[in-house]
């Protein structure tokens, strides 16, 4: 019997039926687990909360020795559409040459990274598909029942820049940006913009990451941003569906960071020295040993 998989889901999807999908991560191309709320046309990304074998789950009539869980968070499906269509449509990125392709041809794809069932679920989300093709592509209706598309770079960059709007900057990161900017408002704005670009680029193929940073002037050096991005992506343990049906993840990159101790005060240091010099209470009750002269007698 397969062991239970514990999912932590948004409140909106808590009562919905979710279908697990196997699709490539839009940036790395590595196989990853997603869950689709088909009725609501919402795609959720699965990241692992790994307890490293130190916890178990206890439910109503069941116990699971695997204390890990999958944290499901919404992801914009357009990132996956962008990765797919970029790969299919690109001819020469330097000259911005793109060819028309039939997106429905993806329905037959089955390999170690994705399967036809998962692709069909994604493509059958009609409102998502309409939004993706309209926001990212030049669409050509060659017949009443046949539609082909190609990447429209201007549309893609416009969509990405809207994603990087500093007004959408997470409040949880505000204090770190303000601290780094040293109360310089202009520098703080640049830091927010770069942070948003980094967040968005975690879901972009390399081609669009480079173009996005260039669009914003590079934020000093693109190589520096790339280094930051690599560290950020490596810090997240995504579900890797070695077992597609069960979606059990086994991340190996997570590490525990030792908590730094607070420096001791002068009073604490004095008490510590006094404790080292003091005798333990048991020392007062030790049996007295006879002197060597008494033993010789």
C-alpha positions in Angstrom: 0.0 0.0 0.0 1.4 3.4 -1.0 2.2 5.7 1.9 0.0 8.8 2.2 1.2 12.1 0.7 0.4 15.1 2.8 -0.5 18.3 0.8 -0.7 21.8 2.2 -3.1 23.7 -0.1 -4.5 27.2 -0.4 -7.9 27.6 1.2 -9.6 28.1 -2.2 -8.5 24.6 -3.3 -9.1 22.8 0.0 -12.4 21.4 -1.1 -11.5 20.9 -4.8 -10.5 17.7 -6.5 -6.8 18.1 -7.6 -5.1 16.1 -10.4 -1.4 15.6 -10.2 0.6 16.5 -13.4 4.1 15.9 -14.5 5.5 18.8 -16.5 9.0 20.4 -17.0 9.9 23.3 -14.8 9.8 26.4 -17.0 13.3 27.5 -16.2 15.3 24.3 -15.6 13.3 21.9 -17.8 13.6 19.3 -15.0 10.5 17.2 -14.3 8.4 18.6 -11.6 5.1 17.9 -9.9 2.1 20.2 -10.3 -1.5 19.9 -9.2 -4.4 21.1 -11.3 -7.7 22.4 -10.0 -9.4 21.7 -13.3 -12.8 23.1 -12.4 -11.2 26.4 -11.3 -8.5 26.3 -14.0 -5.8 26.9 -11.4 -2.3 25.4 -11.6 -0.4 24.7 -8.3 3.3 24.2 -7.9 4.5 21.6 -5.4 7.5 22.4 -3.2 8.7 20.0 -0.5 8.8 20.6 3.2 11.3 18.0 4.3 11.5 17.0 8.0 14.6 14.8 7.3 13.0 11.8 9.0 12.5 13.5 12.3 8.7 13.7 12.1 5.7 11.6 11.3 2.1 12.3 10.4 -0.7 11.1 12.7 -4.2 11.2 11.2 -7.7 9.9 11.9 -7.0 6.2 11.8 -3.7 6.4 9.9 0.0 7.0 10.6 2.7 8.0 8.0 6.3 7.6 8.9 7.2 10.2 6.2 6.9 13.5 8.0 7.4 15.6 4.9 4.7 17.5 3.0 4.1 19.2 -0.3 3.3 22.9 -0.1 1.1 23.8 -3.1 1.2 27.4 -4.3 -0.4 28.9 -7.4 1.8 29.4 -10.4 0.8 31.4 -13.5 0.4 28.7 -16.3 1.7 31.3 -18.8 5.2 30.6 -17.6 4.9 27.0 -18.8 3.2 28.1 -22.0 6.1 30.5 -22.6 8.7 27.8 -22.1 6.9 25.3 -24.4 6.2 27.8 -27.3 9.7 29.3 -27.1 11.3 25.9 -27.6 8.9 25.0 -30.5 8.9 28.4 -32.2 12.5 29.6 -32.0 14.5 29.8 -35.2 17.2 32.4 -34.5 17.0 34.3 -31.2 19.8 36.8 -32.2 17.7 38.0 -35.2 14.3 37.4 -33.4 13.3 34.8 -36.0 10.3 32.7 -34.9 8.2 30.2 -36.8 4.5 29.4 -36.6 3.7 26.2 -34.7 0.6 24.2 -33.8 0.4 24.1 -30.0 -1.9 21.2 -30.1 0.9 19.0 -31.4 2.2 18.9 -27.8 -0.8 16.7 -27.0 1.1 13.7 -28.3 4.3 14.3 -26.2 5.2 11.6 -23.8 8.7 11.3 -22.3 10.6 11.2 -19.0 9.8 14.8 -18.3 6.1 15.1 -19.2 3.3 12.9 -20.5 0.4 13.4 -22.8 -2.2 13.3 -20.0 -0.6 16.2 -18.2 -0.3 18.2 -21.4 -3.9 17.6 -22.3 -5.1 18.8 -18.9 -3.1 22.0 -19.3 -4.2 22.7 -22.9 -7.9 22.0 -22.0 -7.9 24.9 -19.6 -9.6 27.1 -22.2 -9.5 30.4 -20.4 -5.8 29.9 -19.5 -5.0 28.9 -23.1 -6.8 32.0 -24.6 -5.0 34.3 -22.1 -1.6 32.7 -22.8 -1.8 32.9 -26.6 -3.1 36.4 -26.5 -0.4 37.6 -24.1 2.6 35.9 -25.6 2.0 35.1 -29.3 1.2 36.3 -32.7 -1.9 34.2 -33.6 -2.9 33.1 -37.1 -6.2 31.3 -37.8 -5.3 29.4 -40.9 -8.7 27.7 -40.9 -11.9 27.6 -38.9 -10.5 24.7 -36.8 -6.8 25.3 -37.1 -4.8 27.9 -35.3 -1.0 28.4 -35.3 1.1 30.7 -33.2 4.6 32.1 -32.9 6.3 34.1 -30.1 5.8 37.8 -30.2 8.9 39.2 -28.4 7.2 42.6 -27.8 4.2 41.0 -26.2 6.4 38.7 -24.0 8.5 41.6 -22.7 5.4 43.7 -22.0 3.9 40.8 -20.0 7.1 40.2 -18.1 7.5 43.9 -17.2 3.9 43.9 -15.9 4.9 40.9 -13.8 7.8 42.9 -12.4 5.7 45.9 -11.3 7.3 47.1 -8.0 3.7 47.6 -6.7 3.5 43.8 -6.5 6.6 43.6 -4.3 6.1 41.2 -1.4 5.7 43.0 1.9 7.6 40.2 3.7 10.8 41.4 1.8 10.3 45.1 2.4 12.5 45.4 5.5 15.5 43.6 3.8 15.3 46.0 0.8 15.0 49.1 3.0 18.0 47.9 5.1 20.1 47.3 2.0 19.2 50.7 0.5 20.4 52.5 3.6 17.4 54.9 3.5 18.2 55.9 -0.1 14.8 56.0 -1.8 16.1 55.8 -5.3 18.3 52.8 -4.4 15.4 51.1 -2.6 13.2 51.4 -5.8 16.0 49.8 -7.8 16.3 47.0 -5.3 12.6 46.3 -5.4 12.7 46.3 -9.2 15.6 43.9 -9.2 14.0 41.6 -6.6 10.9 41.4 -8.7 12.9 40.6 -11.8 14.7 37.8 -9.8 11.4 36.4 -8.6 10.0 36.3 -12.1 13.2 34.9 -13.6 13.0 31.8 -11.4 10.3 30.7 -13.9 11.9 31.8 -17.2 14.1 30.1 -19.8 17.6 31.6 -20.0 16.8 33.6 -23.2 14.0 35.6 -21.5 16.0 36.0 -18.2 18.8 37.8 -20.1 16.4 39.9 -22.1 14.5 40.9 -19.0 17.6 42.1 -17.1 18.8 43.9 -20.2 15.4 45.6 -20.4 15.9 47.1 -16.9 19.5 48.1 -17.7 21.1 45.1 -16.2 21.0 46.4 -12.5 24.8 46.9 -12.7 26.0 43.5 -14.0 23.9 40.7 -15.5 26.4 38.2 -14.3 25.8 39.3 -10.7 22.1 38.9 -11.1 22.6 35.4 -12.7 24.7 34.4 -9.6 21.9 35.5 -7.3 19.3 33.7 -9.4 21.2 30.4 -9.3 21.5 30.6 -5.6 17.8 31.3 -5.2 16.7 28.5 -7.4 19.0 26.0 -5.7 17.6 27.0 -2.3 14.1 25.7 -3.2 13.4 22.0 -3.0 10.9 21.3 -5.8 8.9 18.1 -5.9 10.7 15.8 -8.3 8.2 13.1 -9.4 10.4 10.0 -9.6 7.2 8.2 -8.9 4.7 10.2 -11.0 1.6 8.7 -9.5 2.6 9.2 -5.9 4.7 12.3 -6.5 7.1 11.5 -3.7 10.0 13.9 -3.5 13.4 13.2 -2.2 15.3 16.5 -2.2 19.0 16.3 -1.3 20.1 19.9 -1.4 18.4 21.1 1.8 20.7 21.8 4.7 20.1 22.9 8.3 21.8 26.2 9.3 23.1 26.3 12.8 21.6 29.2 14.8 24.2 31.7 15.9 24.5 32.1 19.7 23.8 35.5 21.2 27.0 37.1 22.7 27.2 36.7 26.5 27.1 39.7 28.7 29.8 40.5 31.3 27.6 39.4 34.1 26.9 36.0 32.4 30.7 35.5 31.9 31.3 36.2 35.6 28.6 33.6 36.6 30.1 31.1 34.2 33.6 31.5 35.7 32.2 31.2 39.3 30.4 28.0 38.3 33.6 26.5 37.0 35.5 27.2 40.2 32.7 26.0 42.5 32.8 22.4 43.8 29.9 20.1 43.2 27.8 19.3 46.2 28.8 15.6 46.0 32.4 16.5 46.7 31.5 17.3 50.3 30.3 13.7 50.9 33.2 11.8 49.6 34.7 9.1 51.9 38.0 10.2 53.3 40.9 8.0 52.1 43.5 6.9 54.7 46.9 8.4 54.5 49.7 6.2 53.0 51.5 6.0 56.4 48.4 4.6 58.0 48.1 1.9 55.3 51.7 0.8 55.9 51.1 0.1 59.6 
